[in-house]
Amino acid sequence: MDPQNKISRRTAVAGIAAGLAIASLPAVAQTAGPPIRIGMGIALSGGLAAFGKSALLAMQLWAADVNAKGGLLGRKVELVYYDDQSNPATVPGIYAKLIDVDKVDLVVSGYASSQIVAAMPTVMQKKKVFMTLFGLAANDKFNYDRYFQMQPNGPVARTEFSKGFLNVAMTMDPKPTTIALVGGDAEFPSIALDGARENAKAMGLKIVYDRTYPPNTIEFASVVRAIKSTNPDLVFVASYPPDSAGMVRAVREVGIDAKMFGGGMIGLQSAALKTQLGPMLNGVVAYDLYAPESTMKFQGVEDFLTRYRLDAAKQGVDPLGFYIAPLAYAELQILGQAVEATKSLDDAKLAKYIHDTTFQTIAGEIRFQERGEWAEPRILLVQFQGIAGNDVAQFMEAGRQVIVYPSKFKSGTFKYPFSAASK
């Protein structure tokens, strides 16, 4: 017999003998039935692994917290996961196995648009609720009513992603008139650039450079030289981690006269790239989802980050935990709250409840609209300022990743032009 079951039985007997109601016993003593299994494919190797490992650690902390309180529906929670190797081609098979072989009760996505899109046909066929981590407009072409997105893009994700960058740019005096658009030839950059193209035209900006590069590109100096030759006021980049680092290094090597540089550069949120690039980041304006600024002190998030960092240090995981970890934890908070509220694991009931409910999480208040995107957008634009050396501790300080958009969370002043802000 499991020792925990022995403890539960003894506690229940003692409670009855004392004339106490079973309901008054601690929740941990009331577990019954097999574990509730939550399955996912997630990047634990390859180019997306830094964020995949960070997300997984956050989810493991949530599971530990929930299990310490007795689990969900009186049952413990178990995470079932496989390494998708940062390769979308592995994803359909992983989700087929999770659902058909492992018989998981619930599924969530791994990290990145390409992985989410690859999983969608299987998830839709099985009619599962799909909580997802950071897919840009991934449901626009599926319109799946059980899809929910944790990246705070808002209802019009395709254009919202670049909207803040251009709104900040338009505060400059004189206003910019030209823009260069560049990114990798992949799912996320394609959607981000499409939205940036539409926003730029709506704001009257002339697009003087509009190109993509192959996903396996490792030399970016030639890309930056081509951009530089068009003399743009703004440079908007949509990139995954390896090419984000390559673009920043190339800009420092080649030089660029743009007034503003950055945009949708995934990877600059991770401790690994922050410490590698160090002062090269100064002046870059990049999208983000959380920064250690006074405007983002959501209830519970600082306690979570403290606990996250203790485990991250032991596991060699991203030591900051700002970008994906709070929202990965919040994702399972939402799923867990829906399970408890509906007293069910039925996907249809869970989907309806999530659509109808405003959730309080460590990442703030979250409500979804009909396509599963956030009802209110909250994409941040941060500017790196005052970075000195390559010590990770400085990135835990306020004032190093200054929030310049949106106004609700603004924590400092946007500095321009890029050549001056980068010093």
C-alpha positions in Angstrom: 0.0 0.0 0.0 1.2 3.5 -0.9 2.4 5.4 2.3 0.3 8.4 1.4 -2.8 6.2 1.2 -2.0 4.8 4.7 -1.7 8.4 6.0 -5.0 9.4 4.4 -6.8 6.4 5.8 -5.5 7.0 9.3 -6.4 10.7 9.1 -9.9 9.9 8.0 -10.5 7.4 10.8 -9.1 9.9 13.4 -11.4 12.6 12.0 -14.5 10.5 12.2 -13.6 9.4 15.7 -13.3 13.0 16.7 -16.7 13.8 15.3 -15.2 15.9 12.4 -16.6 16.0 8.9 -14.6 14.5 6.1 -14.7 17.8 4.2 -12.7 19.4 7.0 -9.7 17.2 6.4 -6.7 18.7 4.5 -7.1 18.5 0.7 -4.0 16.4 0.4 -5.7 13.7 2.4 -8.7 13.5 0.0 -6.9 12.4 -3.2 -8.8 9.7 -5.1 -8.5 8.1 -8.5 -5.7 8.0 -11.0 -3.6 11.1 -11.8 -5.0 13.7 -14.1 -2.4 13.6 -17.0 -1.5 16.8 -19.0 0.5 16.1 -22.1 2.7 18.2 -24.3 5.5 18.2 -26.8 8.1 20.8 -25.9 11.5 21.9 -27.0 14.2 20.5 -24.7 16.9 20.5 -27.4 17.5 22.6 -30.5 17.2 26.3 -31.1 14.0 26.7 -29.0 15.2 24.7 -26.0 16.0 27.7 -23.7 12.4 28.8 -23.7 11.1 25.2 -23.8 13.0 24.2 -20.6 11.9 27.4 -18.9 8.3 26.8 -19.7 8.5 23.2 -18.5 10.1 24.2 -15.2 7.2 26.7 -14.6 4.7 24.0 -15.3 6.4 21.6 -13.0 6.2 24.3 -10.2 2.5 24.6 -10.9 2.0 20.9 -10.7 3.9 20.7 -7.4 1.9 23.6 -6.0 -1.4 22.0 -7.0 -0.5 18.5 -5.8 0.6 20.0 -2.4 -3.0 21.2 -2.1 -4.5 17.9 -3.1 -4.5 18.0 -6.9 -7.4 18.7 -9.1 -10.8 17.1 -8.4 -9.1 15.3 -5.6 -6.6 13.7 -8.0 -2.9 14.4 -8.4 -1.6 16.0 -11.5 1.0 14.4 -13.7 2.8 16.1 -16.6 3.6 13.9 -19.6 6.0 15.4 -22.1 8.3 14.6 -25.0 11.1 16.6 -26.6 10.0 18.0 -29.9 13.7 18.9 -30.7 12.6 22.3 -31.9 11.5 20.5 -35.0 7.8 21.0 -36.1 8.0 17.7 -38.1 8.1 15.7 -34.8 5.0 17.4 -33.4 2.1 15.6 -35.0 3.4 12.2 -34.0 4.0 13.4 -30.4 0.4 14.5 -30.0 -1.0 11.4 -31.6 1.0 9.3 -29.1 -0.1 11.5 -26.2 -3.8 11.3 -27.0 -4.1 7.8 -28.5 -1.4 5.8 -26.6 -0.7 7.7 -23.4 -4.4 8.5 -23.0 -3.6 11.9 -21.4 -6.7 13.8 -20.1 -5.6 17.3 -21.3 -3.1 18.7 -23.8 -1.1 22.0 -24.0 1.3 23.1 -26.6 5.0 23.4 -26.7 6.7 26.7 -27.5 6.5 28.6 -30.8 4.1 29.2 -33.7 5.5 26.5 -35.9 5.1 23.8 -33.2 1.5 25.0 -32.5 0.5 25.0 -36.1 2.0 21.5 -36.6 -0.1 20.2 -33.6 -3.4 21.8 -34.5 -4.8 19.2 -37.0 -4.3 16.3 -34.5 -5.7 18.3 -31.6 -8.7 19.4 -33.6 -9.4 15.9 -34.9 -9.5 14.7 -31.2 -11.5 17.8 -30.2 -9.2 18.6 -27.3 -9.0 22.0 -25.6 -5.6 23.4 -26.6 -3.9 25.9 -24.4 -0.9 27.2 -26.4 2.3 29.0 -25.7 3.1 31.9 -28.0 1.8 31.2 -31.5 1.3 34.4 -33.5 -2.1 34.3 -35.1 -1.9 30.5 -35.2 -5.6 30.0 -35.1 -6.5 32.5 -37.8 -6.5 29.9 -40.5 -8.1 27.1 -38.3 -10.7 29.1 -36.4 -10.8 26.3 -33.8 -13.2 27.1 -30.9 -11.2 25.1 -28.3 -7.9 27.0 -28.9 -6.5 29.5 -26.3 -3.4 31.5 -26.7 -1.1 32.7 -23.8 0.8 35.3 -25.8 -1.0 38.6 -25.2 -1.4 39.6 -28.8 -5.0 40.7 -28.6 -7.8 40.1 -31.0 -5.9 41.1 -34.1 -2.6 39.3 -33.5 -1.1 39.6 -37.0 -0.9 43.4 -36.8 -0.8 43.9 -33.0 2.7 42.3 -32.9 4.4 45.2 -34.7 1.9 47.9 -33.8 3.7 49.0 -30.6 7.1 49.2 -32.4 5.7 51.6 -35.0 3.6 53.6 -32.4 6.8 54.2 -30.4 8.7 55.2 -33.7 6.0 57.8 -34.5 6.8 59.6 -31.2 10.2 60.6 -32.6 10.8 64.2 -33.9 11.1 64.4 -36.8 8.8 61.5 -37.5 10.4 58.6 -39.5 9.4 58.2 -43.2 11.1 54.9 -44.3 11.3 51.4 -42.9 13.1 48.1 -43.6 11.4 44.8 -43.0 13.5 41.6 -42.6 13.1 38.2 -41.1 13.5 34.5 -41.5 11.5 32.4 -43.9 9.4 30.6 -41.4 5.9 30.6 -39.8 6.3 33.3 -37.2 8.4 35.8 -39.1 6.1 35.5 -42.2 3.0 36.4 -40.1 4.9 39.2 -38.2 6.3 40.8 -41.3 2.9 40.6 -43.0 1.4 42.6 -40.1 4.3 45.0 -40.0 3.8 45.6 -43.8 0.2 46.5 -43.3 0.9 48.7 -40.3 3.7 50.6 -42.1 1.5 51.3 -45.1 -1.3 52.5 -42.8 1.1 54.9 -41.1 2.4 56.3 -44.4 5.8 54.7 -44.1 7.7 53.9 -47.3 9.0 50.3 -47.2 12.5 50.5 -48.7 13.6 47.0 -47.9 11.4 43.9 -47.6 13.2 40.6 -47.6 13.5 37.2 -45.9 16.5 35.0 -45.4 16.7 31.1 -45.2 16.0 29.7 -41.7 19.5 28.1 -41.6 21.3 31.4 -42.3 24.4 31.9 -40.1 26.0 35.0 -41.7 24.1 38.2 -41.3 26.6 40.9 -42.2 25.6 40.7 -45.8 21.9 41.1 -44.8 22.7 44.2 -42.7 24.8 45.7 -45.5 21.9 45.3 -47.9 19.5 47.0 -45.4 22.1 49.8 -44.7 22.3 50.5 -48.5 18.6 51.6 -48.4 19.2 54.0 -45.6 15.9 53.3 -43.6 14.8 55.3 -40.6 13.4 52.2 -39.0 14.5 48.5 -39.1 11.9 45.9 -38.0 13.2 42.4 -37.6 11.1 39.2 -37.1 13.5 36.5 -36.0 14.0 33.3 -34.0 16.8 33.2 -31.3 19.8 32.1 -33.4 19.2 34.8 -36.1 18.2 37.5 -33.5 21.7 37.1 -32.0 23.3 37.1 -35.5 21.4 40.3 -36.5 22.5 42.2 -33.4 26.1 41.1 -33.9 26.0 42.1 -37.5 24.6 45.5 -36.8 27.4 46.2 -34.4 30.0 44.9 -36.9 28.6 46.7 -40.0 27.0 49.7 -38.3 23.7 51.2 -39.3 22.3 54.7 -39.3 18.7 53.9 -38.5 16.9 55.9 -35.9 15.3 52.8 -34.4 16.3 49.1 -34.6 14.6 45.9 -33.3 11.0 44.7 -33.3 9.9 41.1 -33.1 13.3 39.5 -32.1 12.7 36.3 -30.3 15.6 35.2 -28.1 16.6 38.6 -26.7 14.3 37.8 -23.8 16.5 34.9 -22.7 19.3 35.1 -20.2 21.6 33.2 -22.6 21.5 35.8 -25.3 21.3 38.7 -22.9 24.6 37.7 -21.3 26.2 36.8 -24.6 25.4 40.1 -26.3 25.7 42.3 -23.2 26.3 46.0 -24.2 25.6 45.2 -27.8 21.9 45.2 -26.8 21.9 48.9 -25.8 19.4 50.9 -27.8 17.6 47.8 -29.3 13.8 48.0 -29.0 12.4 44.6 -28.8 9.1 43.0 -28.0 8.7 41.3 -24.6 6.0 39.9 -22.3 7.4 40.7 -18.8 10.1 43.0 -17.4 11.2 43.6 -13.8 9.7 47.1 -13.8 7.5 48.6 -11.1 4.5 48.7 -13.5 4.3 44.9 -13.7 4.0 43.8 -10.1 1.2 41.3 -10.5 0.1 39.4 -7.4 2.2 36.3 -6.9 4.6 36.8 -9.7 7.6 37.8 -7.6 7.2 34.9 -5.3 6.9 32.6 -8.3 10.1 34.0 -9.8 12.0 33.5 -6.6 11.0 29.9 -6.4 11.6 29.4 -10.2 15.2 30.8 -9.9 16.1 28.4 -7.1 15.2 25.4 -9.3 16.6 27.0 -12.5 20.0 27.4 -10.9 20.0 23.7 -10.1 18.8 22.6 -13.5 20.8 25.0 -15.7 17.6 26.6 -17.0 17.2 30.3 -17.9 18.0 32.0 -14.6 15.8 35.1 -15.3 12.4 33.4 -16.1 10.8 36.6 -17.3 9.7 35.8 -20.8 7.8 32.6 -20.8 7.8 31.2 -17.3 5.0 33.4 -15.7 2.7 32.8 -18.6 3.4 29.0 -18.7 2.5 28.9 -15.0 -0.6 31.1 -15.7 -1.6 28.8 -18.6 -2.0 25.8 -16.2 -3.6 28.1 -13.5 -6.3 28.8 -16.1 -6.7 25.1 -17.1 -6.7 24.0 -13.4 -9.3 26.7 -12.5 -11.5 25.5 -15.3 -11.3 21.9 -14.2 -12.2 22.8 -10.7 -15.0 25.1 -11.6 -16.7 22.7 -14.0 -15.8 19.6 -11.9 -15.0 18.0 -15.2 -12.3 17.0 -17.7 -14.8 17.2 -20.6 -13.1 19.3 -23.3 -16.4 21.0 -24.4 -17.3 22.1 -20.9 -13.8 23.3 -20.3 -13.7 25.3 -23.5 -17.0 27.0 -22.8 -15.9 27.9 -19.3 -12.5 29.3 -20.5 -14.3 31.4 -23.1 -16.8 32.8 -20.5 -14.4 33.6 -17.7 -12.0 36.3 -16.6 -9.0 34.6 -14.9 -6.7 36.0 -12.2 -3.2 34.7 -12.6 0.4 35.5 -11.6 0.6 37.1 -15.1 -2.3 39.4 -14.3 -5.9 39.4 -15.4 -6.5 37.3 -18.6 -9.7 37.0 -20.6 -10.0 35.4 -24.1 -12.1 36.5 -27.1 -13.9 34.1 -29.5 -10.8 33.0 -31.4 -8.9 32.3 -28.3 -6.6 35.3 -28.3 -6.5 37.8 -25.4 -9.4 40.1 -25.4 -7.0 43.0 -24.4 -3.5 43.0 -26.0 -0.5 43.4 -23.8 2.6 43.1 -26.1 5.4 45.1 -24.5 8.1 47.0 -26.2 11.3 47.3 -24.1 14.5 49.2 -24.8 17.8 48.0 -23.5 19.5 50.8 -21.6 22.6 51.0 -19.6 23.8 47.4 -20.1 27.4 47.1 -19.0 29.4 43.9 -19.3 27.8 40.5 -19.5 26.7 39.8 -15.9 23.2 38.3 -15.7 22.3 40.0 -12.4 21.9 43.4 -14.1 19.0 42.1 -16.1 17.1 41.5 -12.9 17.3 45.2 -12.1 14.7 47.8 -13.0 15.8 50.3 -15.6 17.8 47.9 -17.8 14.8 46.8 -20.0 12.7 49.9 -19.9 9.1 49.5 -21.0 8.3 52.1 -23.7 4.9 50.7 -24.8 2.1 50.4 -24.0 1.4 53.5 -21.9 -0.3 51.5 -19.2 3.0 49.7 -18.4 5.5 52.4 -19.5 8.4 52.7 -17.1 10.9 54.9 -18.8 11.8 57.2 -21.7 12.5 55.9 -25.3 15.9 57.0 -26.4 16.8 57.7 -30.1 18.4 57.7 -32.5 19.7 54.2 -32.4 23.4 55.3 -32.8 23.2 57.5 -29.7 20.9 55.1 -27.6 23.3 52.2 -28.3 26.2 53.8 -26.5 
